[in-house]
Amino acid sequence: MDKKTVRHHLLAMVVTLIGLGDSIYLTVQHLTGRSVRCTITSTCSKVLSSSYATIAGIPTAAWGVLAYFAAFSLATLVVFGYLRCRFWLATLAGVMLTVTLVFLYLQTFVIRAFCEFCLLSAAMTFLLAGIVISDRVK
């Protein structure tokens, strides 16, 4: 395995840990009924209390926890030499990117409000997708 692949996946691990921390925070806040305090946007509560804040009765952020944990695990496995996990990480990153684009659409055109924590998650997903793509380009 080349150094470029290791560097990319170490960076992917860092990015996914940031996304994981963000998703865990939002999940805990949702499950405990606490309101999220935003400092950049003033419309977090509108987004986080919308009908899109849960999927199948589960907080949307909890799905993010699962996705980021899986992505972190796959990136870690690649760093340890399990190169087949590159395919699964790329597949997961593609799914995450698609879901992120849907949620950005919903915030922009349906809810007409933004949550900075959701935007942080979106940024981490875009970064992860970029890392995965740049790893594939030789």
N, C-alpha and C positions, 0 to 999 in steps of 0.2 A: 504494500500500500504506500502511495506517495505522500509526501509531507503536505501537499495542497489539500488532499482529501481529509487528512487529520485536522488541519487548521480549520477547514470549512465546518467540520462536524463539531469541533470544540466550540466554535462560534455559535453554531446551531444550538448546542447545549446551553450556552449562556442566554441566548435569545428565548429559548423555550422556558428556561427558569424564570425569566422576567414575566413572560406570559402566564406561567403557572402561578406565580405569586399574585399577579393581578386577578386571575380567575378565582383563586382560593379566597382572596379578600372579598370579592363581589358575592361569591357563594355564601360565605359566612354572614355577610351583611344581610343577604336575602333571607337566609334561613332563620336568623335571629330577629328579623323585623326591624333592624336598625336602618336609618336612612344614611345614604352615602353622601358625604360632604365633598362637593366639587369646588375647586378653587379657580379653574379656568373657565368652565362653562357653568351656567346657572340652571341648566335643564336636565341634569342627571336623573332627578327623581321622575321626571316625565318619561324618560326612556326606561328606567328600571322598574317602573310601575305599570308599564304598558302590557298589553296582552302578549307581546313577543318576549317578555322576560322569563317565560317558562315554556318548555316544550314537553309535552306529555306529562305535565305536572312536576317536572324537574326544572330547577333554575337553569336558564340558558348558560350561565357562568359555570355550572357544574359540568355541563358537556364540554366546556372549554378546559376545565381541569383535566378531564379524561384525555382530551386531544393533546394538550400540552405535555402531560405526563407520558403519553405514548410516544410523542415526538422526541422528548428528552431521552427516553429509554432507547429508541431506535438510533438516535445520534450517538449515544454512549456505546451501543453495541458496534456501530461502525468504527468508532475510535479504537475499540478493542479487537478489530480485525474481522468482524462479521459483515463482510462487504455486501452480502445479499440484502441486508437491511437498508441499503441505500435505496433500493427500489420501493420498499414499503414506506420509507420516510418520504420519498418523493410523492408517492400516492397519497399519503396522509396530508402532506403539505398542500397538494392540489385540492383535496376535499376541504381543508381548512380555509384555503384562499377563496374557494367558491362560496362557502358559508359566510365568510367575512364580507364578501361583495354584496351578498343578499342583505346582511344586517346593515351595511353602510347605506344601501338603497332605502331600507326601511327607515333608518334614522333621518335620512335626507328628505325623502318624498312622502312618507306615510306619517311618521310620528312628528316630523319637523322639529326635531330636537336632537341634541348630541350629548353623549356621556363621555367625559374625558377618559374614564377607565376603559370604556368600550373602544375608544379610539386608540388607546395604548395597546390593547389587545390586537386591534387591526394592524397597527404598525408592526408589532412583533410577528404577526402572521405574514405580512408583506416581506419583512426581513427574512424570515425563515424560507419563504418561497424563493426569494432572490438568492439565498445561500445555496439552496438545493439546485437551482438552475445553474448557478455559476460553477457548482461542483461537477455538473454533468457536461459543461462545455469545456472541452480540453484544448 
